[in-house]
Structures are given as structure tokens and as C-alpha cells.
Amino acid sequence: MIDFWYDDPREKEISTLNESDSDMTEQATKPAFKKIKTSALNKKVMADHFYGLNEAVKTGSPKIAWCTSVGPAELLRGMGFLVYFPENHGSMLGATRAAAECIPVANAAGYSPDICSYLTSDIGAYLKGETPLSRAYPGIDAVPRPDVLVYNTNQCRDVKDWFNWYSRKLNVPSIGIESFCNVGDIRDSQIKSVSDQLKALIPTLEEVSGNKFDIDRFKEAVRLSRLCSDRWKEVLELNSHRPAPMTFFDATTLMGPAVVARGTAEAVEFYDELIAELKQRIADGSGAIEGEQHRIYWDGMPIWGKLRDLSNLFLGLRTNTVASTYCNSWIFTPLDHTDPFDSMARAYTELFIVRSDRIKEEYIREMISLYSAQGIIFHDAKTCPNNSNSRYGMPQRLSERLGIPSVTIAGDLNDLRLYSEEQSITQIEAFVEQLAGK
Ligand code: SF4
């Protein structure tokens, strides 16, 4: 079981159903779930984020920018916008399993079942006039209406198509950065290109916000974002301890502030508190999984609608998914407030998802070593080829190079019709047995 950053009555019903379905003997022998106390503050940071946006919609101030999850949030904050992240909404639709009813609505509007299921979940939810925000946060009836949509294609082209849909629907500008992909060693010309594109956003942002660009305000947002990134990195790296103080499934919810509140002091304060709690767990020798026996690295997207089930499965197997490329994606170490444009350009071009296989493989090798992982699970998410690394021989190359096993499970971030649950459970159980045999 994991602790989400929002309380959704339906999500609780799903959880209860799953637990009552479970085998009682297994429940009796399974180690107890250890709740992270700082989750309460996580819920507050996230609630403040959404209620702040809701208030801005009512009063018309400040203006609201929608931003892709690894888009130029610091520039938007520096221009005085409140920032909303549709991918975060997509993950809520997945985790609450509302996505199942929303995806077909977007499919009927011409958005293929084969493209990003965050996109189809989110657009489908909009067309249905629904949002899990209204169940989680009383008084919020809808997602906050944007004044401007700002993307970066560093992660995929889907985000641009997604924002362009809203641009046409709501008649608001959609602007952004066209990034490089399959990036090997980063070249100065690439940084200059992204940096120039960042600067080119400013006139439109000034016009929409009514604020003149203020370099000091921008630098402060970059400074706070870097502090948040450093804290989040520290949180994740605490999991290199044995036993690890949290799991990948905890991290997928604890990363909320790093996604939606980076560039704010609240996010930094939250991670300071979380770090203190995790350090205490380490000092007490108290791992997230009692009697931790195996350590696994997770590559690829989470399966949002199955986080609880998978968390429970690994708990029962006394196996911790200690690290992931996904949660590490919100570490932006190059950010430097003394050189805000170029450092932002570098931070958002150095991302794992943008890089060539050579760089990705080297990165995973370092992670396996840092976290003492014994094996890798590749999640092949059907509708996110951009964040699925198992399709061109990487698992085989890494297994040969690192001498550790890997397994690939077929699934999806939001579309559970694409997740082979029974097969995946069998694969994971066999994989852990294989680790035990070693
Ligand atoms: S990276 Fe994948 S999950 Fe994220 S927006 Fe792009 S296609 Fe969707």
C-alpha cells in the first residue's frame, strides 16, 4: 500500500477492493506497510497548489500558465504566473482509474489509442467535463483555465499536440521550445538554440501576464528550483542505504512538489522535512520493506492505476524497487541562478529521456552501482515509446555489460487495457526467485 498525495474517495474504494480480494494467508505473512509521516505535508503542498490555482481563476490574478512537466517552469514563475501541469493531472486520472472512461472519449475525437494515454485521458476528461481534482479538493470544479500554454518537446511531440488541442479549444496561445532528441554529448550550439528559444518566449509571456520581464525574479525562481532539485536528489539517493528507507512507489507520490512546485520555497521546505524523516529511518535501521531481501531498479513510466497492487506485490516479496529513471527525471543539477538562461537550457537538454542509448546505458550503469540494485525491471509502456527503453536491445546490452538480469513487463502508464497483469505478476515473481537463486 502507498500513500497518495490526495484523498480521493473512489481511489480508497479501489484500494479496499484490492485488499479484500487478496489472499489472507499472504496478508498475514506480508511485512506491514510503513507510512511516511511527511506525506501529510505533501498533501498540504499539493492542496495549496491546486487551491491557489483555483483562486487565481476566480479573481483573474495571477495569470495561469500550463506547462509540460519538464518545461520552462522557472521562467513562468519568474514572470509571475501560477503554473499548472497537465501531466500531473494525467497521472491523477491514471491513479484513480478514471482514465478508463476518459480515453475512449478522446479516441472518438480523433486521438488514437496508440498515442500518449496521459494526453487521451486528459483531453477525454475535459470533453466529459470531469476531473479527479473535484473529488480530491472540495470546491474545485474544473481544471484551472489557462491564459497561456507553454511546452518543451524535450520529452516527446505528444505534449505539443496536447497543448495545441487546448489552444484551439480555448483560444489561448500555445508557445514552446523545440528540443533536440537522441542527444549524445551535448554541444554548445544545442544549448544556445534552447536558450535563444527560452528568450523568445518572453514577449508573449509579458503580453499575457501584463508583467515586464524581471531578471532578478527569474533568477530567484531558478535558485529555488535548483534548491528543490538538490533536495529531491538527496531524497532519492538516501535510498542507496541498505535497507532503503522508501520505495519507488513512495517516490512516485513524494515527487509531487518537485514536479508542480519547483521554483517555490514550499517545495524546498517539504523536502527538508522528508530528508529528516528518511535519515531517521536510516539511523534506526528501519527500511521501507521489513527484512529487505532484494533491490531492483525500475526503468520506464509508473503504471499509475496499479501502484498499490505493485507496491503490495513487492512488499510481499520483500523486494524493494530502490530507484528509477522516472523519479530521477526531476533532478536539474545544471540550474544556476547566475546564468539562468543557459543553465536552464542545459538542465532541460541533459534529461535522460532526451539522450542517446549510449548515454542512457551509462546512466543506468551508474544507478545500478549507486543503489546496489541486483536486477532491472523495464516497463514497456505501450503509449509512451519515448520513455520505454526496452525496444531496441537495451535490456540485453545492459544485462551482458552489468552481469545482472532484467525483465520486461508489458503495460502502460494510464491505459490498463494494455497492461497484462497476470503475466506481469508471474514475470515479477519468477524474476525475484531468479534473484534469490543468485
Ligand atoms: S513522455 Fe510519454 S507519458 Fe510523457 S507526455 Fe510524452 S508520451 Fe506522454
Boltz pocket constraint, residues with backbone or C-beta under 6 A from the ligand:
constraints:
  - pocket:
      binder: B
      contacts: [[A, 87], [A, 116], [A, 117], [A, 118], [A, 119], [A, 155], [A, 156], [A, 157], [A, 158], [A, 159], [A, 301], [A, 383], [A, 384], [A, 385], [A, 386], [A, 387], [A, 413]]
      max_distance: 6.0
